[in-house]
């Protein structure tokens, strides 16, 4: 305990320095043009400790963001996704994927910054212990020519520390710059989706027309922004002051609409990068970010749709009869994964009954509306009786809509009960099936529903294989 107590001031020293720096900045006068560069240099020399703490805290906080975003996606997909809004649902999916990609980018960026800044601290400490510069003439493993090339390529150790410090500070700015871009793009997708959702509710008869108008408006905004950027590069616009003012208002106003969150900081960072980097470096950075963005979106979209890349020649997950999906079993389901179709307690059944849960996502409403009808009820019935009869009609409709079979034996007259599954509160129906039709070994529980294009035909909704061990 005394040793820990004696070391605690040293451990707390970086945090104390951060608080002192924050207090100094709070009371420091606004720098004048004469001392602004000195003021900024003083800040830069003392910024590495806050940078380390910010990166460490950000790694901890952003590490949970993908899980929260997945929970938000499940809530949308299960409770809000409408079968009549297929294209609009894709907008919401893209918005959520952009949020998730931004979260991964933030985590990766903060980890990289933390590692590089820690490396910088170690290099700084090494220079304090070994104050002399690298003496290339004492390197016995290199020839005279090799020593000259090493001196030319590597330079002094002090220059390396300065370059590494600049790299760390620049990396943190790049992380925030592209994070602002990702969040604003995600908000743009979700805003268009929300607008489309409201149109469907208030103007159902003009839904398709208004949706196309919205798409054309967004496309027009994009074309105008690109055209304005190209026009601003010409010398012709400077010869017409009125047009130049209008072009400036356009270039300043439209991005504020499309990127409202943190626009001023985002715009300043972009101008700093664009004006201080060479055109080649800036273009490579933009192209590299765009490519990494497309690859990341493609990978996440594939995983989100349950289509992982093929890694085995003789393994397949696309056969219902020969694949065990862990999300369909309560004891095997990974933490945080949702139930979209159906679920049973375990892949091994031993008792005389099998508990079955069938999920009821929002997207089924459009299909159920074709199959089920609201029962006509006399107005003279009291409200509790009306609720009971209406609920009984709903349950009977589900019993006809979903047909459950064990192997080749159809299960009839299932006593469904509406309930929420304890997994993530999924809404659906519970029932119990008799296992008398099961044979020892592997069995198949199959659920079918009416085909969307023809109610007379039926299609497979889901198949759950399990083992019966009497």
C-alpha positions in Angstrom: 0.0 0.0 0.0 2.8 2.6 0.8 4.3 1.8 -2.6 1.0 2.4 -4.4 0.5 5.6 -2.4 3.9 6.8 -3.3 3.4 6.0 -7.0 -0.2 7.5 -7.2 1.0 11.1 -7.7 3.2 10.0 -10.6 0.3 8.1 -12.2 -2.0 11.1 -11.8 0.5 13.5 -13.1 -0.7 13.4 -16.8 -4.3 14.0 -15.6 -3.2 16.9 -13.4 -1.3 18.4 -16.3 -4.4 18.2 -18.5 -6.4 20.0 -15.9 -3.7 22.6 -15.5 -3.7 23.1 -19.3 -7.5 23.3 -19.5 -7.5 25.9 -16.6 -4.7 27.9 -18.4 -6.7 27.9 -21.6 -9.8 29.0 -19.8 -8.2 32.1 -18.3 -5.8 32.8 -21.2 -6.6 35.9 -23.2 -7.6 35.6 -26.8 -4.4 35.6 -28.8 -3.5 38.7 -30.8 -2.3 38.4 -34.4 1.2 39.2 -33.1 1.4 36.3 -30.6 -1.0 33.9 -32.2 1.7 31.6 -33.6 3.5 31.5 -30.3 0.2 30.7 -28.6 -0.5 27.9 -31.0 3.0 26.4 -30.6 2.6 26.4 -26.8 -0.6 24.6 -27.2 0.9 22.1 -29.6 3.8 21.2 -27.2 1.3 20.4 -24.4 -1.4 18.7 -26.5 0.0 15.1 -26.5 -1.3 14.3 -23.0 -4.9 15.3 -23.7 -4.6 13.5 -27.1 -3.7 10.2 -25.3 -6.5 10.5 -22.8 -9.0 11.5 -25.5 -8.0 8.5 -27.7 -8.1 6.1 -24.7 -11.6 7.3 -23.7 -12.8 7.3 -27.3 -11.7 3.7 -27.8 -13.6 2.7 -24.8 -16.7 4.6 -25.8 -16.8 3.9 -29.5 -16.2 0.2 -28.9 -19.8 -0.2 -27.9 -21.3 1.9 -30.8 -21.6 -1.0 -33.3 -23.6 -3.0 -30.7 -25.9 -0.1 -30.1 -26.3 0.5 -33.8 -27.2 -3.2 -34.3 -29.9 -2.9 -31.6 -31.3 0.2 -33.4 -31.3 -1.7 -36.7 -33.1 -4.6 -35.2 -35.7 -2.3 -33.7 -36.3 -0.6 -37.1 -36.3 -3.9 -39.1 -38.6 -5.7 -36.7 -41.0 -2.9 -35.7 -40.9 -0.2 -38.4 -39.9 -1.8 -41.8 -43.0 -1.8 -43.9 -43.5 -4.3 -46.7 -44.9 -1.5 -48.9 -41.7 0.6 -48.5 -39.1 -1.7 -49.9 -37.0 1.0 -51.6 -37.4 3.4 -48.6 -36.3 0.6 -46.3 -33.1 0.4 -48.3 -32.5 4.1 -47.5 -32.8 3.4 -43.8 -30.5 0.4 -44.1 -27.9 2.5 -45.9 -28.1 5.1 -43.2 -27.7 2.6 -40.4 -24.7 1.0 -42.2 -23.1 4.4 -42.6 -23.5 5.0 -38.8 -21.9 1.6 -38.2 -19.1 2.1 -40.7 -18.4 5.5 -39.0 -18.2 3.8 -35.6 -15.7 1.3 -36.9 -13.7 4.0 -38.5 -13.7 6.1 -35.3 -12.5 3.0 -33.3 -9.8 2.1 -35.8 -8.6 5.8 -36.0 -8.4 6.3 -32.3 -6.6 3.0 -31.8 -4.1 4.0 -34.5 -3.6 7.4 -33.0 -3.2 5.9 -29.5 -0.6 3.5 -30.7 1.4 6.1 -32.7 1.2 8.6 -29.8 2.4 6.0 -27.4 5.2 5.2 -29.8 6.1 8.9 -29.9 6.2 9.0 -26.1 8.6 6.0 -26.1 10.8 7.6 -28.8 10.9 10.8 -26.7 11.8 8.9 -23.7 14.6 7.0 -25.5 16.0 10.4 -26.7 16.1 11.6 -23.1 18.0 8.5 -22.0 20.3 8.4 -25.1 20.7 12.1 -25.9 23.2 11.6 -28.7 22.0 11.3 -32.3 22.2 8.2 -34.5 25.9 7.7 -35.3 25.7 5.9 -38.7 29.5 5.5 -38.8 29.3 3.1 -35.9 26.8 0.7 -37.6 28.9 -2.3 -38.4 26.3 -4.2 -40.3 26.2 -1.6 -43.1 28.7 -0.8 -45.8 29.9 2.7 -46.4 27.4 3.1 -49.2 24.7 1.6 -46.9 25.5 4.1 -44.2 25.2 7.0 -46.6 21.8 5.7 -47.9 20.6 5.1 -44.3 21.6 8.6 -43.3 19.8 10.0 -46.4 16.6 7.9 -46.0 16.2 8.0 -42.2 17.8 11.4 -41.2 18.2 12.3 -37.6 16.2 10.8 -34.7 15.0 14.3 -33.6 13.5 14.9 -37.0 11.8 11.5 -36.8 10.2 12.5 -33.5 9.0 15.8 -34.9 7.5 14.1 -38.0 5.8 11.4 -35.8 4.3 14.2 -33.6 2.9 15.9 -36.6 1.5 12.6 -38.0 -0.3 11.9 -34.7 -1.9 15.4 -34.6 -2.9 15.2 -38.2 -4.4 11.7 -37.8 -6.7 12.9 -35.1 -8.0 15.7 -37.3 -8.5 13.2 -40.2 -10.5 10.9 -38.0 -12.9 13.6 -36.9 -13.2 15.0 -40.5 -14.3 11.7 -42.0 -16.4 10.9 -39.0 -18.4 14.1 -39.5 -18.8 13.1 -43.2 -20.1 9.6 -42.3 -22.5 10.8 -39.7 -24.0 13.5 -42.0 -24.4 11.0 -44.9 -26.1 8.6 -42.5 -28.4 11.4 -41.3 -29.2 12.4 -44.9 -30.3 8.8 -45.7 -32.4 8.6 -42.6 -34.0 12.0 -43.2 -35.0 11.0 -46.7 -36.4 7.7 -45.3 -38.3 9.6 -42.6 -39.8 12.0 -45.2 -40.8 9.0 -47.4 -42.4 7.3 -44.4 -44.5 10.4 -43.6 -45.5 10.7 -47.3 -46.8 7.1 -47.2 -48.9 7.9 -44.1 -50.4 11.2 -45.1 -50.5 10.9 -49.0 -50.8 7.2 -49.8 -52.4 7.8 -53.2 -49.6 10.1 -54.4 -46.8 8.2 -52.7 -45.0 7.1 -55.8 -45.1 10.5 -57.5 -43.9 12.4 -54.5 -41.1 9.8 -53.9 -39.8 10.3 -57.4 -39.9 14.1 -56.9 -37.8 13.7 -53.7 -35.3 11.6 -55.5 -35.0 14.1 -58.3 -34.5 17.0 -55.8 -31.7 15.1 -54.0 -30.1 14.3 -57.4 -30.5 17.9 -58.5 -28.8 19.1 -55.3 -25.8 16.8 -56.0 -25.5 17.9 -59.7 -25.7 21.6 -58.7 -23.0 21.2 -56.1 -20.7 19.4 -58.5 -21.4 22.0 -61.2 -20.8 24.9 -58.8 -17.4 23.4 -57.8 -16.4 23.1 -61.4 -17.6 26.6 -62.3 -15.7 28.1 -59.3 -12.4 26.9 -60.8 -12.9 28.9 -64.0 -11.7 32.5 -64.4 -14.9 33.5 -66.2 -16.8 33.6 -62.9 -14.5 36.2 -61.4 -15.3 38.6 -64.2 -18.9 38.6 -63.1 -19.2 39.8 -59.5 -22.9 39.2 -59.2 -22.7 35.7 -60.4 -19.6 35.1 -58.1 -21.7 36.2 -55.1 -24.6 34.0 -56.1 -22.2 31.0 -56.6 -20.7 31.6 -53.2 -24.1 31.6 -51.5 -24.9 28.4 -53.4 -21.7 26.7 -52.3 -22.2 27.9 -48.7 -25.9 27.2 -48.4 -26.5 23.8 -50.0 -23.8 22.0 -48.1 -25.2 23.3 -44.8 -28.5 21.7 -45.8 -26.9 18.4 -46.7 -24.3 18.4 -43.9 -25.9 20.3 -41.0 -24.0 18.6 -38.2 -20.7 20.2 -37.4 -20.6 22.0 -40.8 -18.4 24.9 -39.8 -15.7 22.6 -38.3 -16.0 20.2 -41.2 -15.6 23.0 -43.7 -12.6 24.5 -41.9 -10.8 21.1 -41.7 -11.5 20.5 -45.4 -10.1 23.8 -46.4 -7.0 23.2 -44.2 -6.3 19.9 -45.9 -7.1 21.2 -49.4 -4.9 24.3 -49.1 -1.9 22.7 -47.4 -1.7 19.4 -49.2 -0.5 18.9 -52.7 -3.2 18.2 -55.3 -1.8 14.7 -55.7 -1.8 13.9 -52.0 -5.3 15.3 -51.5 -6.7 13.4 -54.5 -5.1 10.2 -53.3 -6.5 10.7 -49.8 -10.1 11.3 -51.2 -9.9 8.3 -53.5 -8.5 6.1 -50.8 -11.3 7.1 -48.4 -13.9 6.5 -51.1 -12.6 3.1 -51.9 -12.3 2.0 -48.3 -15.9 3.4 -47.8 -17.2 1.3 -50.6 -15.4 -1.8 -49.5 -16.6 -1.4 -46.0 -20.2 -0.8 -47.0 -20.1 -3.9 -49.3 -18.7 -6.1 -46.6 -21.2 -4.9 -44.0 -24.1 -5.2 -46.4 -23.1 -8.8 -47.2 -22.9 -9.7 -43.5 -26.1 -7.8 -42.7 -28.0 -9.8 -45.3 -26.6 -13.1 -44.0 -24.4 -13.8 -47.0 -20.9 -14.3 -45.7 -18.1 -14.9 -48.2 -17.5 -18.6 -49.1 -14.4 -19.9 -47.3 -14.9 -23.7 -47.7 -15.4 -25.6 -50.9 -17.7 -28.3 -49.4 -19.5 -26.3 -46.8 -22.9 -24.6 -47.4 -25.3 -22.7 -45.3 -28.0 -22.4 -47.9 -29.7 -25.8 -47.4 -32.6 -25.6 -44.9 -32.4 -29.4 -44.3 -28.7 -29.6 -43.6 -27.8 -26.3 -41.9 -28.2 -25.4 -38.2 -28.8 -21.7 -37.8 -27.8 -20.8 -34.2 -30.3 -17.9 -34.1 -33.2 -20.4 -34.2 -32.3 -22.0 -30.9 -32.5 -20.2 -27.6 -29.5 -22.0 -26.1 -27.2 -21.4 -29.1 -28.2 -17.9 -30.1 -25.3 -15.4 -29.9 -25.8 -12.5 -27.5 -27.5 -9.6 -29.1 -28.8 -11.5 -32.1 -32.5 -11.3 -32.9 -35.2 -13.8 -33.9 -36.6 -12.9 -37.3 -38.5 -16.1 -38.1 -39.0 -18.8 -35.4 -37.2 -20.3 -32.5 -37.2 -23.4 -30.3 -35.5 -23.8 -26.9 -32.7 -26.2 -28.0 -31.3 -28.3 -30.9 -32.0 -31.4 -28.8 -35.5 -32.2 -27.8 -36.2 -34.9 -25.1 -39.7 -34.4 -23.7 -43.2 -35.1 -25.0 -43.7 -31.5 -26.1 -41.7 -28.9 -28.1 -42.1 -25.2 -27.4 -42.3 -23.0 -30.6 -42.0 -19.3 -31.0 -42.9 -17.6 -34.3 -41.8 -14.0 -34.6 -44.2 -11.3 -36.0 -42.1 -8.6 -37.7 -43.8 -5.4 -38.9 -43.1 -6.4 -42.6 -45.7 -9.2 -42.3 -48.6 -6.7 -42.0 -48.8 -6.1 -45.7 -49.1 -9.9 -46.4 -51.5 -10.5 -43.5 -53.8 -7.8 -44.8 -54.3 -9.8 -48.0 -55.0 -13.0 -46.0 -56.9 -11.9 -42.9 -60.0 -9.8 -42.6 -61.3 -7.7 -39.7 -64.2 -9.6 -38.2 -67.6 -7.7 -38.4 -68.7 -7.2 -34.8 -72.0 -5.8 -33.6 -71.8 -2.4 -32.0 -74.0 -3.5 -29.1 -71.2 -5.7 -27.7 -69.3 -4.2 -24.8 -65.7 -3.3 -25.5 -64.1 -6.2 -23.5 -66.1 -8.7 -25.5 -65.2 -7.0 -28.8 -61.5 -7.2 -27.8 -61.8 -10.9 -27.0 -63.6 -11.8 -30.3 -61.2 -9.7 -32.4 -58.2 -11.3 -30.7 -59.6 -14.8 -31.2 -60.1 -13.9 -34.9 -56.5 -12.8 -35.2 -55.2 -16.0 -33.6 -57.4 -18.1 -35.9 -56.0 -16.1 -38.9 -52.4 -16.8 -37.8 -53.3 -20.5 -37.4 -54.3 -20.5 -41.1 -51.5 -18.3 -42.3 -48.7 -20.3 -40.8 -48.8 -24.1 -41.3 -46.5 -26.0 -39.0 -45.4 -29.6 -39.8 -43.0 -32.0 -38.0 -41.4 -34.1 -40.8 -44.4 -35.0 -43.0 -47.0 -34.6 -40.2 -49.1 -31.4 -40.3 -49.8 -29.9 -36.8 -53.4 -28.6 -36.7 -55.4 -26.5 -34.3 -52.4 -25.0 -32.5 -53.3 -22.9 -29.5 -51.3 -19.8 -30.1 -50.7 -17.1 -27.5 -49.4 -13.6 -28.3 -46.3 -12.9 -26.3 -42.9 -11.2 -26.3 -39.8 -13.4 -26.4 -37.4 -12.8 -23.6 -34.5 -12.6 -26.0 -34.9 -9.0 -27.2 -38.6 -8.5 -26.6 -39.6 -9.8 -30.1 -43.4 -9.8 -30.7 -44.8 -13.1 -31.8 -46.8 -16.2 -30.9 -46.0 -19.1 -28.5 -47.3 -22.6 -28.8 -46.4 -26.2 -27.9 -46.2 -29.1 -30.3 -46.5 -32.8 -29.5 -43.4 -34.8 -30.3 -45.3 -38.0 -31.1 -44.7 -37.6 -34.8 -40.9 -37.3 -34.2 -38.5 -40.2 -34.8 -35.3 -40.7 -32.9 -32.5 -38.7 -34.4 -32.8 -35.8 -36.8 -36.2 -34.2 -37.4 -37.4 -31.2 -39.4 -39.8 -28.5 -38.1 -41.2 -26.7 -41.2 -43.3 -23.6 -41.3 -45.0 -22.5 -44.6 -47.1 -19.4 -45.5 -49.1 -18.3 -48.5 -47.1 -17.2 -51.5 -47.1 -13.3 -51.8 -48.0 -13.6 -55.5 -50.7 -16.2 -55.1 -52.6 -17.1 -51.9 -53.4 -20.5 -53.4 -49.8 -21.5 -53.3 -47.6 -21.9 -50.3 -43.9 -21.2 -49.7 -41.4 -22.2 -47.1 -41.1 -19.6 -44.3 -38.4 -21.3 -42.3 -37.1 -24.8 -41.5 -35.6 -25.8 -38.1 -33.7 -29.1 -37.9 -33.4 -30.7 -34.4 -32.6 -34.0 -32.8 -35.2 -36.0 -30.9 -33.6 -37.9 -28.0 -36.3 -39.9 -26.2 
